[in-house]
């Protein structure tokens, strides 16, 4: 699912300016955690984050919403250079 067109709060790729894709993958109970990945549709830069909230059972939102919010917060963080 491409979220750049559906969520105005998602910044484009910091390297090429393209849209990004957000993917939620359910884990196997007791073996692997749920994960959320985000990557650029053009150049492929991105990362995968384990859904820590799933392991700890913390929070009031769904596991998917918590994990996506965490990934989007990291993705949208930018270092601003003041000239």
N, CA, C and O atoms as a GROMACS GRO file, in nm:
protein
  332
    1UNK      N    1   0.084  -0.118   0.000
    1UNK     CA    2   0.000   0.000   0.000
    1UNK      C    3   0.088   0.123   0.000
    1UNK      O    4   0.177   0.136   0.085
    2UNK      N    5   0.067   0.210  -0.090
    2UNK     CA    6   0.140   0.336  -0.094
    2UNK      C    7   0.068   0.436  -0.006
    2UNK      O    8  -0.048   0.471  -0.031
    3UNK      N    9   0.136   0.484   0.099
    3UNK     CA   10   0.070   0.574   0.192
    3UNK      C   11   0.095   0.720   0.162
    3UNK      O   12   0.028   0.806   0.218
    4UNK      N   13   0.190   0.750   0.076
    4UNK     CA   14   0.221   0.890   0.048
    4UNK      C   15   0.101   0.963  -0.011
    4UNK      O   16   0.082   1.082   0.014
    5UNK      N   17   0.021   0.892  -0.089
    5UNK     CA   18  -0.095   0.957  -0.150
    5UNK      C   19  -0.215   0.962  -0.057
    5UNK      O   20  -0.305   1.043  -0.078
    6UNK      N   21  -0.218   0.878   0.047
    6UNK     CA   22  -0.333   0.873   0.137
    6UNK      C   23  -0.309   0.946   0.269
    6UNK      O   24  -0.405   0.977   0.339
    7UNK      N   25  -0.184   0.973   0.304
    7UNK     CA   26  -0.153   1.035   0.432
    7UNK      C   27  -0.060   1.154   0.408
    7UNK      O   28   0.057   1.136   0.375
    8UNK      N   29  -0.113   1.274   0.423
    8UNK     CA   30  -0.036   1.396   0.396
    8UNK      C   31   0.079   1.415   0.495
    8UNK      O   32   0.170   1.494   0.468
    9UNK      N   33   0.076   1.344   0.608
    9UNK     CA   34   0.179   1.359   0.710
    9UNK      C   35   0.306   1.279   0.680
    9UNK      O   36   0.404   1.291   0.752
   10UNK      N   37   0.304   1.198   0.575
   10UNK     CA   38   0.420   1.117   0.540
   10UNK      C   39   0.508   1.194   0.443
   10UNK      O   40   0.464   1.236   0.336
   11UNK      N   41   0.633   1.213   0.482
   11UNK     CA   42   0.726   1.285   0.396
   11UNK      C   43   0.778   1.192   0.287
   11UNK      O   44   0.787   1.071   0.307
   12UNK      N   45   0.810   1.249   0.170
   12UNK     CA   46   0.866   1.167   0.063
   12UNK      C   47   1.008   1.121   0.098
   12UNK      O   48   1.064   1.162   0.200
   13UNK      N   49   1.064   1.037   0.016
   13UNK     CA   50   1.199   0.986   0.037
   13UNK      C   51   1.297   1.102   0.050
   13UNK      O   52   1.296   1.194  -0.032
   14UNK      N   53   1.384   1.099   0.152
   14UNK     CA   54   1.479   1.209   0.170
   14UNK      C   55   1.591   1.209   0.066
   14UNK      O   56   1.665   1.306   0.055
   15UNK      N   57   1.605   1.099  -0.009
   15UNK     CA   58   1.713   1.089  -0.106
   15UNK      C   59   1.669   1.121  -0.248
   15UNK      O   60   1.742   1.186  -0.323
   16UNK      N   61   1.548   1.074  -0.288
   16UNK     CA   62   1.506   1.098  -0.427
   16UNK      C   63   1.372   1.169  -0.438
   16UNK      O   64   1.333   1.209  -0.548
   17UNK      N   65   1.299   1.186  -0.326
   17UNK     CA   66   1.174   1.260  -0.328
   17UNK      C   67   1.052   1.180  -0.371
   17UNK      O   68   0.944   1.238  -0.387
   18UNK      N   69   1.066   1.049  -0.390
   18UNK     CA   70   0.955   0.965  -0.435
   18UNK      C   71   0.862   0.926  -0.321
   18UNK      O   72   0.893   0.949  -0.204
   19UNK      N   73   0.748   0.866  -0.356
   19UNK     CA   74   0.652   0.815  -0.258
   19UNK      C   75   0.711   0.694  -0.188
   19UNK      O   76   0.803   0.629  -0.238
   20UNK      N   77   0.655   0.664  -0.070
   20UNK     CA   78   0.701   0.550   0.008
   20UNK      C   79   0.589   0.448   0.024
   20UNK      O   80   0.471   0.479   0.008
   21UNK      N   81   0.628   0.326   0.058
   21UNK     CA   82   0.534   0.218   0.080
   21UNK      C   83   0.549   0.169   0.224
   21UNK      O   84   0.660   0.146   0.270
   22UNK      N   85   0.437   0.154   0.293
   22UNK     CA   86   0.434   0.106   0.431
   22UNK      C   87   0.370  -0.032   0.431
   22UNK      O   88   0.263  -0.051   0.374
   23UNK      N   89   0.436  -0.130   0.496
   23UNK     CA   90   0.385  -0.266   0.499
   23UNK      C   91   0.383  -0.318   0.642
   23UNK      O   92   0.482  -0.306   0.714
   24UNK      N   93   0.272  -0.376   0.682
   24UNK     CA   94   0.259  -0.440   0.813
   24UNK      C   95   0.258  -0.590   0.792
   24UNK      O   96   0.180  -0.641   0.711
   25UNK      N   97   0.343  -0.663   0.864
   25UNK     CA   98   0.349  -0.808   0.852
   25UNK      C   99   0.327  -0.872   0.989
   25UNK      O  100   0.400  -0.844   1.084
   26UNK      N  101   0.227  -0.956   0.996
   26UNK     CA  102   0.200  -1.025   1.123
   26UNK      C  103   0.305  -1.132   1.147
   26UNK      O  104   0.346  -1.202   1.055
   27UNK      N  105   0.348  -1.144   1.272
   27UNK     CA  106   0.446  -1.246   1.309
   27UNK      C  107   0.378  -1.377   1.345
   27UNK      O  108   0.255  -1.390   1.335
   28UNK      N  109   0.458  -1.472   1.385
   28UNK     CA  110   0.407  -1.601   1.432
   28UNK      C  111   0.408  -1.600   1.584
   28UNK      O  112   0.510  -1.567   1.644
   29UNK      N  113   0.297  -1.634   1.645
   29UNK     CA  114   0.285  -1.630   1.791
   29UNK      C  115   0.400  -1.706   1.855
   29UNK      O  116   0.417  -1.826   1.832
   30UNK      N  117   0.478  -1.636   1.936
   30UNK     CA  118   0.586  -1.698   2.011
   30UNK      C  119   0.717  -1.714   1.935
   30UNK      O  120   0.818  -1.752   1.993
   31UNK      N  121   0.716  -1.686   1.805
   31UNK     CA  122   0.837  -1.707   1.726
   31UNK      C  123   0.894  -1.577   1.670
   31UNK      O  124   1.012  -1.547   1.692
   32UNK      N  125   0.814  -1.502   1.600
   32UNK     CA  126   0.860  -1.375   1.543
   32UNK      C  127   0.757  -1.266   1.570
   32UNK      O  128   0.636  -1.292   1.566
   33UNK      N  129   0.803  -1.145   1.598
   33UNK     CA  130   0.709  -1.036   1.625
   33UNK      C  131   0.647  -0.980   1.497
   33UNK      O  132   0.696  -1.004   1.387
   34UNK      N  133   0.541  -0.905   1.514
   34UNK     CA  134   0.486  -0.829   1.402
   34UNK      C  135   0.590  -0.726   1.361
   34UNK      O  136   0.667  -0.678   1.445
   35UNK      N  137   0.593  -0.692   1.234
   35UNK     CA  138   0.688  -0.591   1.186
   35UNK      C  139   0.618  -0.491   1.094
   35UNK      O  140   0.517  -0.522   1.031
   36UNK      N  141   0.674  -0.372   1.089
   36UNK     CA  142   0.630  -0.270   0.996
   36UNK      C  143   0.754  -0.227   0.918
   36UNK      O  144   0.858  -0.199   0.977
   37UNK      N  145   0.740  -0.222   0.787
   37UNK     CA  146   0.852  -0.175   0.706
   37UNK      C  147   0.807  -0.056   0.623
   37UNK      O  148   0.690  -0.045   0.586
   38UNK      N  149   0.901   0.032   0.594
   38UNK     CA  150   0.874   0.146   0.510
   38UNK      C  151   0.989   0.156   0.411
   38UNK      O  152   1.106   0.142   0.450
   39UNK      N  153   0.957   0.178   0.285
   39UNK     CA  154   1.063   0.189   0.185
   39UNK      C  155   1.018   0.276   0.070
   39UNK      O  156   0.899   0.287   0.040
   40UNK      N  157   1.116   0.338   0.005
   40UNK     CA  158   1.091   0.422  -0.110
   40UNK      C  159   1.053   0.335  -0.230
   40UNK      O  160   1.117   0.234  -0.256
   41UNK      N  161   0.949   0.375  -0.302
   41UNK     CA  162   0.906   0.300  -0.418
   41UNK      C  163   1.004   0.312  -0.534
   41UNK      O  164   1.001   0.229  -0.626
   42UNK      N  165   1.091   0.412  -0.533
   42UNK     CA  166   1.183   0.434  -0.643
   42UNK      C  167   1.323   0.380  -0.615
   42UNK      O  168   1.372   0.294  -0.688
   43UNK      N  169   1.388   0.431  -0.510
   43UNK     CA  170   1.527   0.392  -0.485
   43UNK      C  171   1.542   0.278  -0.384
   43UNK      O  172   1.650   0.222  -0.370
   44UNK      N  173   1.435   0.244  -0.312
   44UNK     CA  174   1.436   0.128  -0.222
   44UNK      C  175   1.491   0.152  -0.082
   44UNK      O  176   1.495   0.058  -0.003
   45UNK      N  177   1.532   0.274  -0.050
   45UNK     CA  178   1.583   0.300   0.084
   45UNK      C  179   1.468   0.287   0.185
   45UNK      O  180   1.354   0.322   0.155
   46UNK      N  181   1.499   0.235   0.303
   46UNK     CA  182   1.396   0.219   0.405
   46UNK      C  183   1.447   0.137   0.522
   46UNK      O  184   1.568   0.114   0.534
   47UNK      N  185   1.356   0.091   0.608
   47UNK     CA  186   1.394   0.010   0.723
   47UNK      C  187   1.274  -0.070   0.771
   47UNK      O  188   1.159  -0.044   0.733
   48UNK      N  189   1.303  -0.168   0.857
   48UNK     CA  190   1.201  -0.254   0.917
   48UNK      C  191   1.208  -0.236   1.068
   48UNK      O  192   1.317  -0.227   1.125
   49UNK      N  193   1.094  -0.229   1.133
   49UNK     CA  194   1.086  -0.209   1.278
   49UNK      C  195   0.997  -0.318   1.338
   49UNK      O  196   0.887  -0.341   1.290
   50UNK      N  197   1.045  -0.384   1.444
   50UNK     CA  198   0.960  -0.477   1.518
   50UNK      C  199   0.854  -0.399   1.593
   50UNK      O  200   0.879  -0.288   1.639
   51UNK      N  201   0.736  -0.457   1.605
   51UNK     CA  202   0.628  -0.393   1.680
   51UNK      C  203   0.649  -0.423   1.827
   51UNK      O  204   0.594  -0.520   1.880
   52UNK      N  205   0.728  -0.340   1.893
   52UNK     CA  206   0.762  -0.359   2.034
   52UNK      C  207   0.638  -0.366   2.123
   52UNK      O  208   0.636  -0.439   2.222
   53UNK      N  209   0.535  -0.289   2.087
   53UNK     CA  210   0.413  -0.288   2.167
   53UNK      C  211   0.349  -0.426   2.169
   53UNK      O  212   0.284  -0.463   2.267
   54UNK      N  213   0.367  -0.502   2.062
   54UNK     CA  214   0.311  -0.637   2.056
   54UNK      C  215   0.378  -0.726   2.159
   54UNK      O  216   0.312  -0.806   2.225
   55UNK      N  217   0.509  -0.713   2.173
   55UNK     CA  218   0.583  -0.794   2.269
   55UNK      C  219   0.544  -0.759   2.412
   55UNK      O  220   0.535  -0.848   2.498
   56UNK      N  221   0.520  -0.630   2.439
   56UNK     CA  222   0.496  -0.584   2.574
   56UNK      C  223   0.348  -0.577   2.609
   56UNK      O  224   0.313  -0.570   2.727
   57UNK      N  225   0.261  -0.578   2.509
   57UNK     CA  226   0.118  -0.566   2.535
   57UNK      C  227   0.081  -0.430   2.591
   57UNK      O  228  -0.004  -0.421   2.680
   58UNK      N  229   0.143  -0.324   2.541
   58UNK     CA  230   0.123  -0.189   2.594
   58UNK      C  231   0.040  -0.107   2.495
   58UNK      O  232   0.051  -0.124   2.374
   59UNK      N  233  -0.043  -0.018   2.548
   59UNK     CA  234  -0.110   0.079   2.462
   59UNK      C  235  -0.259   0.058   2.449
   59UNK      O  236  -0.313  -0.046   2.488
   60UNK      N  237  -0.325   0.158   2.393
   60UNK     CA  238  -0.470   0.152   2.379
   60UNK      C  239  -0.514   0.140   2.234
   60UNK      O  240  -0.631   0.111   2.208
   61UNK      N  241  -0.423   0.162   2.138
   61UNK     CA  242  -0.456   0.149   1.997
   61UNK      C  243  -0.425   0.007   1.951
   61UNK      O  244  -0.364  -0.071   2.023
   62UNK      N  245  -0.468  -0.024   1.830
   62UNK     CA  246  -0.435  -0.156   1.778
   62UNK      C  247  -0.285  -0.166   1.760
   62UNK      O  248  -0.215  -0.065   1.746
   63UNK      N  249  -0.235  -0.288   1.759
   63UNK     CA  250  -0.092  -0.313   1.743
   63UNK      C  251  -0.042  -0.252   1.613
   63UNK      O  252   0.064  -0.190   1.610
   64UNK      N  253  -0.117  -0.269   1.508
   64UNK     CA  254  -0.076  -0.218   1.378
   64UNK      C  255  -0.065  -0.066   1.380
   64UNK      O  256   0.032  -0.010   1.329
   65UNK      N  257  -0.163   0.003   1.438
   65UNK     CA  258  -0.160   0.149   1.444
   65UNK      C  259  -0.041   0.198   1.525
   65UNK      O  260   0.024   0.296   1.487
   66UNK      N  261  -0.012   0.131   1.637
   66UNK     CA  262   0.102   0.171   1.720
   66UNK      C  263   0.233   0.156   1.644
   66UNK      O  264   0.316   0.247   1.645
   67UNK      N  265   0.251   0.044   1.579
   67UNK     CA  266   0.376   0.018   1.507
   67UNK      C  267   0.392   0.113   1.389
   67UNK      O  268   0.501   0.165   1.365
   68UNK      N  269   0.284   0.136   1.315
   68UNK     CA  270   0.291   0.228   1.201
   68UNK      C  271   0.325   0.370   1.247
   68UNK      O  272   0.404   0.438   1.183
   69UNK      N  273   0.265   0.413   1.358
   69UNK     CA  274   0.293   0.547   1.410
   69UNK      C  275   0.440   0.561   1.447
   69UNK      O  276   0.501   0.665   1.422
   70UNK      N  277   0.497   0.458   1.506
   70UNK     CA  278   0.637   0.459   1.546
   70UNK      C  279   0.729   0.469   1.424
   70UNK      O  280   0.825   0.546   1.423
   71UNK      N  281   0.699   0.390   1.321
   71UNK     CA  282   0.780   0.392   1.199
   71UNK      C  283   0.768   0.527   1.128
   71UNK      O  284   0.868   0.582   1.082
   72UNK      N  285   0.646   0.580   1.118
   72UNK     CA  286   0.626   0.708   1.051
   72UNK      C  287   0.696   0.821   1.124
   72UNK      O  288   0.747   0.913   1.061
   73UNK      N  289   0.698   0.815   1.256
   73UNK     CA  290   0.768   0.917   1.334
   73UNK      C  291   0.918   0.915   1.300
   73UNK      O  292   0.980   1.020   1.281
   74UNK      N  293   0.975   0.796   1.293
   74UNK     CA  294   1.117   0.784   1.258
   74UNK      C  295   1.143   0.827   1.115
   74UNK      O  296   1.240   0.897   1.087
   75UNK      N  297   1.055   0.786   1.022
   75UNK     CA  298   1.073   0.820   0.880
   75UNK      C  299   1.067   0.970   0.858
   75UNK      O  300   1.146   1.025   0.781
   76UNK      N  301   0.975   1.036   0.924
   76UNK     CA  302   0.953   1.179   0.902
   76UNK      C  303   1.056   1.268   0.971
   76UNK      O  304   1.061   1.388   0.945
   77UNK      N  305   1.138   1.212   1.057
   77UNK     CA  306   1.240   1.290   1.126
   77UNK      C  307   1.347   1.332   1.025
   77UNK      O  308   1.402   1.248   0.954
   78UNK      N  309   1.375   1.459   1.019
   78UNK     CA  310   1.474   1.512   0.925
   78UNK      C  311   1.568   1.606   0.999
   78UNK      O  312   1.528   1.677   1.091
   79UNK      N  313   1.692   1.606   0.958
   79UNK     CA  314   1.791   1.698   1.012
   79UNK      C  315   1.790   1.822   0.924
   79UNK      O  316   1.814   1.814   0.804
   80UNK      N  317   1.762   1.935   0.983
   80UNK     CA  318   1.755   2.059   0.907
   80UNK      C  319   1.886   2.137   0.920
   80UNK      O  320   1.933   2.164   1.030
   81UNK      N  321   1.942   2.172   0.807
   81UNK     CA  322   2.065   2.250   0.804
   81UNK      C  323   2.027   2.396   0.786
   81UNK      O  324   1.956   2.432   0.693
   82UNK      N  325   2.076   2.479   0.876
   82UNK     CA  326   2.051   2.623   0.868
   82UNK      C  327   2.175   2.691   0.812
   82UNK      O  328   2.284   2.682   0.869
   83UNK      N  329   2.157   2.757   0.701
   83UNK     CA  330   2.270   2.826   0.637
   83UNK      C  331   2.277   2.970   0.674
   83UNK      O  332   2.366   3.042   0.629
   0.00000   0.00000   0.00000
